[in-house]
Amino acid sequence: MVCAVAFLPGTASARPAALPDAPAAASAPASASDAASMSYVVNVRPGKGTSARVEKAIAKAGGSVVIAYDRIGVIVVHSANPDFAKTIRKVKGVDSAGATRTAPLSAQADDALESERPLTAAEAKAAAGKASAGQDELEPLQWDLPAMKADKAHEISLGSRKVTVGVLDSGVDDTHPDIAPNFDRGASASCLGGIPVQKGDAWRPVSGESDHGMHVAGTIAAAKNGTGVTGVAPGVKVASLKVAEPATGMYYTEAVVCGFVWAADHGVDVTNSSYYTDPWLFNCTTDDDQKALVDAVGRATRYAERKGAVNVAAAGNAKTDLAQDEILDDSSPDDTTPVPRTVKTKDCFDIPSQLPGVVTVSATGAKGIKSSYSNYGKGVIDIAAPGGDSTKYQPPQAPAVDGRILSTLPGGKFGYKAGTSMASPHVAGLAALVKSTHPHASAARVKELMYRQADRMACTDPYDFDGDGKVDAVCEGGRNKNGFYGVGMADALDAVRK
């Protein structure tokens, strides 16, 4: 399954250390002088005054400022001083500071894990022959749309062109026929290294890079244009905020912070984050470095929500109960050598999905039950949406042929993926439909409507996804809200008529 694995001149919220259209530091090979450098976030009280004072201390401690996001008080720094964070934490005005990775800037490994299947020509031809009037050619293969009543919603509304969803991910190919009609170039940028860049269509995935973000974008807003697939909100716009490093597939804090701030400052109404922020699966506030990462990303998500954006994120694919008191994390840090540790969930968080205000999405399969891989947890999951599952476990009804989610891939292609990474964009699309119906609604109001309109789902009990007679997970809670499905299944039809 797919791992859940998201400034121009005159933008006052950030002060880049380089020219605004210069390539981000992490998007190019590190120089010899960067060989032992690490990336840090330093969190201070918002405002230029505090930042200016702290920046002097940063230089004295052997750090160089990459960019300062004054509006939220987050400064991105590179330093080769191994004691940089320890030193800067003692400076007056610094709330927290920590390394954003455990590998030097020039020594990262690719630990990305993906599983997909391209759409075959035979399947495409068969689907096109079964498409009814008003359907795109491949829509018969999209069992996920009727699962959340999106097909019925499209008879009423496709969503508003005034609404934009920002995809914080590995980049979006805006030349794809299903994406081009709805792409928002003005709201798109690459945020690699923490610096927003628009020059050279930097938001696009490069050759050999993950197609994860492209798949996500199609689920949200693939155009309803008679060909290809159909998005949940095919009438809204989609923007690419590239936050995953091409060579490693890592989503580091400085890029994620940049993505949310850029979205906030460029009128993005909804953000989608189908990833966790590397290198820690859980960031513990009892650790000085990890506390700084929680602080930085939390400031960015809160800023985006204050500016009107609904932030939606994937719950993760470890089939783990996130509500239990302790969890074994044996995958972190994932950019060097993982060291098994037991984390206390009251102190440790998957970011951005477990940050306050962020909509956390679990995944369901074609049979309408929790996907075999999906994380869950009472009080953690907010809402459920189709994310797909193994066809062996949850086969769809004909004419659909695959239990995973069909969406766009770079180069005009299509393919299947499954994961909470695929469930989250269904809810991002839902939020876009709600915002289209209620254009003046605040982010809080949009979330309230999504939750109220969701179709209630009782716990699956017993939950035995592979039918071997053994219970695979235990769902806690009632019909109105529980650990598997939150408030229930996302309902696109109610989003456009209520």
N, C-alpha and C positions, 0 to 999 in steps of 0.2 A: 504494500500500500504506500501511497505517497506520504512522505514525512511532512508534518505541519511545521514543516521544516522550520517583512511597508511594513546665490541671490542676485536676483537681478538688480541693477542700479535703481535706487529709490526705495528699496525694500528695507524698512527701518528695523526689522526684527533681527537682523543678523549683520555681522561685520566680518566679511571674509578677509583672511590674511593675504589672499591672492586676488587677482582680478576676478570679477564675477563670472566670466566665461572661461576661466582656466580650468583644465581637467582636475577633478578631485584627486587628492593625493593617493588614495588607495586604488584608483582606477588605472594607474600606470605602474610599471615595475619600480620597486623601491630603489633609490640610489644607494651607493656604498655607504654614505653617511647615515642612511636610515637602517642599516643592517641590524643594529641592536635596538632600534627605537621601538617604543610601545605607544599605543594610543590610549588616551585618558579622557574622562569627562570630569570637569571641575564644576560643582554646583554652588552658586552664590545667590545672594538676594537679587532679584530682577532689577535691572536698571544699569545704565552705562557707568554711573559713578562707582558702584561696587566693583564691576567688572574691570574698570581701568586700574583700580588699586590692586586687585588680585593679579592682574596680568603682569604687573611689575614683579610681584613675588614669584610668578610662574617663570619668568625669564631668569630670575636670580637662582631658582631651583633647577635650572637646566632644561626648561621646557620652552617650546615654541607654540604660539597660539595658531591653530589652523582656522578656526572660526569661533565667533562668540555670538550666541543667541541671547541677546540682552533681554528680550521680552520675557523669557522664562528663566534667565540666569544660568544657562548651561554653556560652558566653554569647552571646546574640543582642543586637546593639546597633544603634541608629540614630544616625547622625551626619551633619551637614552640613559637617564639617571635611574638606576634601580630603586632608589629611595625617593623618587619624585612624589609619589602619592602620599607617603608617610610624612614627607616634609610639608607639602602644600596643605595637608589637613590641619596643620597647626596655625595656619595663617588666619588672621582675623577677617571675618566675612565669608569664609568658606564653610558651607554647610556639609558637604561631602565631596569626596574625590576618589576615583578608582580607575584601574585599568579596564579597558573595554574588551580585552582579549588576553590570552595567555601565551600566544605565539607572537614573536616579533613581526613587524609589518611585512618583512620580506620572507617569512618562513611559515606560511600557512599551508595546511593540507586540505584536500577536498574530501569531506566525509558525507557529501550529499547522498541521499538515498531516495531513489524514485523508481516507480514501476508504472509502466504505461503500455497501451497497445494502440497502434495507429489504426485508423479506420481503413478497412479494405475497400478496394474499388467495387467488389461484388456487393458488399453491404451497402455502399452508397447508392449503387444503381437500384438495389432492391427497395431501399427506403424511399427513394425518389418516386418509384412507381406506386407507393402506398400513401404518399402525401395527399391529403385532402385539400380542398379549396381553402386558401388562406394560410396554409402551412408552408414553412420553408422545407426544402427538399429532404433534409436530414431530421426534421422534427419528429417523425415517427419513431426514431431511435432514442428520443429523449424522454424516457419514462419519468424523469425527475420533474418535468414541468407540470404534468397533471397531478403528481404527488403533492404539490403545494398549490394547485389550482391556478398556476400561472397561465396555462392555456386559456382558461375561462376569463382570467383577468384581461388578457390581450384583446378580447372581444369588446372590452369597455375602454381600456386605455393601455398604451404602450409606455407611458411615462413621459415626462416633460423634458424638452431640450434645454430647459433652464437648470436642470439638476445634473450635477457631475459626481461620479464616484471615483475616488482615487485608489488605484491599486498599488499598494506598497509591496513590491515583489521583485522578480528578476528581470523585469522589463516587458514592454508590450510592443509587438510589431504592428505599427499603425498602418502598414500597407496592406494588411490582410483584408480581403473584400468584405468580411463580416464585421471588422473593427473600424475600418477607414471612415464609414459614414457617421460614426458616433464618437470619433476621437477628439479629445480636447487638448490641442497642442499647448495652449497658453498655460494650462494647469499642470503640464507634464515637465519632469526634470529627472536627471540622474542625481542621486544623493550620495554616491560612493565617497567614502572618506569623510562624510559629514558636510560636504560643500555642494550646494545645488548648482547644476550645470544644465543648460538647455542647448548650447551650441552643438551643432553636428548631430542633431537628433539623438542625444546621449541617452535618452530614455529607452531606446530599443535594446533588445537582447543581441549580443554579438554571436558570431558563428561558434557553435559548440557549447554555447551557454544553455542553462536550464530553460525549458519552455514552460515552467511552472506558472509564471506570471501571465503568460499569454492564455493559458487554459482558464485561469481565474477570470481574466478580463472578458472572455467570451461568455462565460456563465452569467456574468452580470449584465452585459449589454451588447451581445452579438445582434447585429441589425436584423430586423424582420424584413428581408428584401427578396424573398422568393428562392434564395439559394442558401446552402450551408445550414447552420444551426440557428436557434433562436435563444436570446438571452432572457433572463427573468424580467429585465426592464429594457426591452429593445429600443425604446424611444429616448432614453437618457444618454448622457455623454459619459465617457470613461477616460480617465487620465492615467498616465504611467508615472509612478514615482519609484524609480529604480533604487532599491536598497540592498540587493543581494550582490555580493562581489562575484564577478564573472569567473575568476580562476578557482574559487573555493566554494561558492554557494553559501557563504556565511552571511548572516544578517546581524551586523554589529550595531551596537548602541548608537554611535555617532551618526550612522546612516539612517537609522530608524527615527531618531530625534529630528533630523533634517527633513525626513519625509512628512512627519506630522506637522511640523512648523510650516513647511512649504504649502501643504494642503490647506492649513488654516488661513494662511495669508493670500491664497489664490482662489477663495470662494468654493472650495470643495465641500460638498454637502454630506458625503458618506466616505469613510475610508475602510478598506479591507486589508486585514493582516493575516495571511495564511502561513504563519511561521511562528517560531519562538525566537527570541533574541539571543543569538549565540554570544559566548560559548557555553553558557550555563542553562541547562534545562529548567532549573529552578534557581532564582536569585534570592539569596538569604540576607535579610536586613541585619543579621548578626555578624555578617562579614563586611568589613569596611569597603572593599572593592565592589562587591555585589550590591551593597546598599546604595552606592552611588549610581549604579546602573538603574535600579528601581526608581530612584529619585529622578534621574534625568528623563527616562522614558515616561514616567508618570507626569512630570511637568509638561511634556510635549503633548500627551493625550488630553490632559485637562485643558491645555491651551486650545487645542483643536476643537474640543467640545464647547468651550466658551465662545468660540467663533462660529458655532453652529453645526459642526460636523458630528455625525453619529459614527462612532468607532466600533467596527465589528471585527472579531478575531476567532480563529479556530481553536478548539479546545485541546487538540493534540491526539496522537494516534497510538498511544502506549497501552490502550485498554485498561487504564488505571483509574481507581477511585480517588479523585483529587480531594475528596472531603475527609479522607482518613487522617488520623493524627500525624502519622509518619510515613514517608515514602522512601524507598531505596532508589537513589539516582546513581546508576552505574555508567552513564553516558557522558558525564561532564568532567572537565571541560572537553568540548568536542573539536577544538582546534589544535590540541596537543595530545597528551596521554590522559584518558579518563581515569579518575580516581573514585572508586565507589564510596558513597557517603549516604548516610541516612538523614533526610531533611525533615524538619518539623514544619508542617504546612501552615501553622499560624505565623511563621516568620519567613517562609520561603515561597516565592511566586514565579509562575510562568508569566513572562512579560512579552507582549502587552495584554494577553488574554485575561489575566487575573487582576489587572489593575482596576481600581474603582471607576465605574462609569462605562467600561468597555463591555460590549455585548459578546458573551461567550457562547459559541455554537457547537453543539454535538452533531454527529452524523447519523443518518438513517439509510437503510438500504431499500431495494425495490420491494421488499415485503412489508416495509413500513415499521421495522423495529430497529433498535440501535445497531449500528454497524459493528461488526466483530472487533474492530480495532479501536473504536472511538473511546476516548476518555469520557468520564462521567463524574458525578458527584453532587449530592444534595447541597444546594446553596451555591454551587459553582456554575452549573450549566444554566443559562438563561433561556435558550430556545433551541429547537432542533430543526434540521433541514436535510434534504437529500445530499449525501456525500458519496453514496455508492458502497458496494461491498463485493466480495467475491461472487461471481455468477453461480458458483457451486452452493454458496450459502443462501443467497437471496436473488434468485433468477427473476428477471422482469417478465411481464406479460408481453406476448407478441403484439406488434411487430418488432419491439425492442429485442435486442439479442445479447446485450452485455449488461451485467449488474453494476458496472461503473458509470461514471458521468462522461458524456460525450461533449467536447467543446473544441475551441479553436487552438491551433498550434501555429508556430511561425511558418512563413512561406506559403500561406494560403491553404495549409493542411488542417486536418482534424484528427482527434484521437481521444482515447479513453484514459481517465485517471480516477483514483478513488482516494478519499481521505477527508478528514475534517477540513483540510485545505480546500476541498471542493464544496463542503457544506457551507462554510463561511460566506463565500460569494453569493450563494443563494439568498442569504439573509441580507447581505449588502444590497442586492438587487431589490429585495423586499422593502428595505428602508428607503431606497430611491423612489419606489412606487408610492410609498406613504408620503414622502416629501413632495412628490408631484401632485398628489391629491390635496395636500395641505401645505401649500408653498410657504406659509408664514409660520409654520410650526417650529418650535425650538427643538434642539436635539433631544431634550428630555421628553418633549411631547411626542416626537416621532417614536421613540422607544416605548413610551406608554401605549401608544396605539398598536404597535407591533405585538406587544405582549398581550394586550386585551383581545386582539383579533385572532390570536393563534388558536388552532384547533387543539383542544385539550387531549392529552394522551396519558392513559393510566400506565403504571409500571408494567413492563413485560415480566411476568412472573409465572412459572420459572423462565429464566433467560438461558436458553441452550441453543446458541446460534448454529452449531454444527450437528445438532441432533444426536449426540453420542450418549445422551442420558445424564450428562453431568452439567450442573449449573455453572455457567461461565462468569456470571457477575450478579450482584444483588442490587436491585434498585430500591432506593428509599424515598418515601414521600407519597403524597396522594395524587389524585387525578389532576388537580389544578397546578401543582408544581412538584416535580420530583427530580431525582438525580440523573435519570437517563435523558429526559426530554425537556427539562425546565418547565416553561409554561405550556409547551406543546409544539406542534408542527407549524412552521411558518405558513401563513395563509395569504397568498397574493391577491385572491379575489376580493376579500374584505378590504385589502389595502387600497383598492381603486374605487370602491363603492361606498365606503363609510367615512 
